[in-house]
């Protein structure tokens, strides 16, 4: 997990509306990006609210890891209200046109790769033993490994002492890997002690799921539209107690260059923002959207589209694991498979809908 306890409870992501899109956007349809568009503007026009993440999820193969990197002429799929894609439904053949085929029995693999993974509760909707399938990331890991036909047997155990995963359970070999943890940028010039330890002691699978942590400002603040991370130097950013700070370091700004206010609750951060006692709130945008809606402050705040951090949640394996190469190859191959066949998006959508009742 992120390394700090993060409680989520939301149904949509938040970004401000871009001005002047030339083409009407409708949910459950395709849309061609126009000059001046942003994912946030497209989302608000298509859904009547500030839903952003599901559009990014549906178009990861085109957009890539940076949700701000859409380009004019790019054709985007806008999911339907139930999370399905109109293009997938249109492409599905009629039942009477489907020819039944019988696959030949697969040859038994010579050896079986047994992978023991550990995760924990209290990180919904990503991992939660009581959630559908154990949470969104748990489902993605299971689905990915299920596609690998090279004799992989995977077992996932929930142990709620998160600190023990990286300190004891994986390094000792009790488990082969743990998820979902934030993969650090090991090529960065400087890392926190915690992130450097992750680089020194672990190897990481490809991203299983990526979330966006952003900065929410007052609607009339110039910080809401700046593209320069350095403009936040000397400012006060609110992060709820127990949450991690990622945005400034991702833009090359030291955490020491800003002041962090850390109240007990996420709601308190937005109350301070509206009162003018902080300059911005840093939060995962899916959670921020829900809080902004619940507090009825949509017209009072804005999200900076350019200053944010994309956080990759993934699987860690120990540097000392003799099967590390095979384990990572199996996970990465499976992730590529489910991204290619549409199962990744379907799993994400169904997981969020089950958790949030969307």
Secondary structure as the mmCIF struct_conf table of DSSP 4:
data_model
#
loop_
_struct_conf.conf_type_id
_struct_conf.id
_struct_conf.beg_label_comp_id
_struct_conf.beg_label_asym_id
_struct_conf.beg_label_seq_id
_struct_conf.end_label_comp_id
_struct_conf.end_label_asym_id
_struct_conf.end_label_seq_id
BEND BEND1 UNK A 3 UNK A 4
BEND BEND2 UNK A 11 UNK A 11
HELX_LH_PP_P HELX_LH_PP_P1 UNK A 16 UNK A 18
BEND BEND3 UNK A 19 UNK A 19
BEND BEND4 UNK A 22 UNK A 23
BEND BEND5 UNK A 27 UNK A 28
STRN STRN1 UNK A 29 UNK A 32
TURN_TY1_P TURN_TY1_P1 UNK A 35 UNK A 36
HELX_RH_AL_P HELX_RH_AL_P1 UNK A 39 UNK A 47
BEND BEND6 UNK A 48 UNK A 49
HELX_RH_AL_P HELX_RH_AL_P2 UNK A 53 UNK A 58
TURN_TY1_P TURN_TY1_P2 UNK A 59 UNK A 59
HELX_RH_AL_P HELX_RH_AL_P3 UNK A 60 UNK A 63
TURN_TY1_P TURN_TY1_P3 UNK A 64 UNK A 65
TURN_TY1_P TURN_TY1_P4 UNK A 67 UNK A 68
TURN_TY1_P TURN_TY1_P5 UNK A 72 UNK A 73
STRN STRN2 UNK A 75 UNK A 78
TURN_TY1_P TURN_TY1_P6 UNK A 81 UNK A 82
BEND BEND7 UNK A 83 UNK A 83
HELX_RH_AL_P HELX_RH_AL_P4 UNK A 86 UNK A 91
BEND BEND8 UNK A 92 UNK A 92
HELX_LH_PP_P HELX_LH_PP_P2 UNK A 93 UNK A 94
HELX_RH_3T_P HELX_RH_3T_P1 UNK A 95 UNK A 97
HELX_LH_PP_P HELX_LH_PP_P3 UNK A 98 UNK A 100
HELX_LH_PP_P HELX_LH_PP_P4 UNK A 103 UNK A 109
BEND BEND9 UNK A 110 UNK A 111
STRN STRN3 UNK A 113 UNK A 119
BEND BEND10 UNK A 121 UNK A 122
STRN STRN4 UNK A 123 UNK A 123
TURN_TY1_P TURN_TY1_P7 UNK A 124 UNK A 126
STRN STRN5 UNK A 127 UNK A 127
TURN_TY1_P TURN_TY1_P8 UNK A 129 UNK A 130
BEND BEND11 UNK A 131 UNK A 131
HELX_RH_3T_P HELX_RH_3T_P2 UNK A 132 UNK A 134
BEND BEND12 UNK A 135 UNK A 135
HELX_RH_AL_P HELX_RH_AL_P5 UNK A 136 UNK A 146
TURN_TY1_P TURN_TY1_P9 UNK A 147 UNK A 147
TURN_TY1_P TURN_TY1_P10 UNK A 149 UNK A 151
STRN STRN6 UNK A 152 UNK A 158
BEND BEND13 UNK A 160 UNK A 160
HELX_RH_AL_P HELX_RH_AL_P6 UNK A 162 UNK A 164
HELX_RH_PI_P HELX_RH_PI_P1 UNK A 165 UNK A 169
TURN_TY1_P TURN_TY1_P11 UNK A 170 UNK A 173
BEND BEND14 UNK A 174 UNK A 176
STRN STRN7 UNK A 177 UNK A 182
HELX_LH_PP_P HELX_LH_PP_P5 UNK A 183 UNK A 184
TURN_TY1_P TURN_TY1_P12 UNK A 186 UNK A 187
BEND BEND15 UNK A 188 UNK A 189
HELX_RH_AL_P HELX_RH_AL_P7 UNK A 193 UNK A 201
STRN STRN8 UNK A 202 UNK A 204
HELX_LH_PP_P HELX_LH_PP_P6 UNK A 205 UNK A 205
BEND BEND16 UNK A 206 UNK A 206
HELX_LH_PP_P HELX_LH_PP_P7 UNK A 207 UNK A 207
BEND BEND17 UNK A 208 UNK A 208
STRN STRN9 UNK A 209 UNK A 218
TURN_TY1_P TURN_TY1_P13 UNK A 219 UNK A 220
HELX_RH_3T_P HELX_RH_3T_P3 UNK A 222 UNK A 224
TURN_TY1_P TURN_TY1_P14 UNK A 225 UNK A 225
HELX_RH_3T_P HELX_RH_3T_P4 UNK A 229 UNK A 232
TURN_TY1_P TURN_TY1_P15 UNK A 233 UNK A 234
STRN STRN10 UNK A 236 UNK A 238
TURN_TY1_P TURN_TY1_P16 UNK A 241 UNK A 242
HELX_RH_AL_P HELX_RH_AL_P8 UNK A 247 UNK A 250
TURN_TY1_P TURN_TY1_P17 UNK A 251 UNK A 252
HELX_RH_3T_P HELX_RH_3T_P5 UNK A 255 UNK A 257
BEND BEND18 UNK A 258 UNK A 258
STRN STRN11 UNK A 259 UNK A 261
BEND BEND19 UNK A 264 UNK A 265
HELX_RH_AL_P HELX_RH_AL_P9 UNK A 266 UNK A 275
TURN_TY1_P TURN_TY1_P18 UNK A 276 UNK A 276
BEND BEND20 UNK A 277 UNK A 279
STRN STRN12 UNK A 280 UNK A 284
HELX_RH_AL_P HELX_RH_AL_P10 UNK A 285 UNK A 295
TURN_TY1_P TURN_TY1_P19 UNK A 296 UNK A 296
HELX_RH_3T_P HELX_RH_3T_P6 UNK A 298 UNK A 300
STRN STRN13 UNK A 301 UNK A 318
TURN_TY1_P TURN_TY1_P20 UNK A 319 UNK A 320
TURN_TY1_P TURN_TY1_P21 UNK A 322 UNK A 323
HELX_RH_AL_P HELX_RH_AL_P11 UNK A 324 UNK A 340
BEND BEND21 UNK A 341 UNK A 342
HELX_RH_AL_P HELX_RH_AL_P12 UNK A 343 UNK A 356
TURN_TY1_P TURN_TY1_P22 UNK A 357 UNK A 357
#
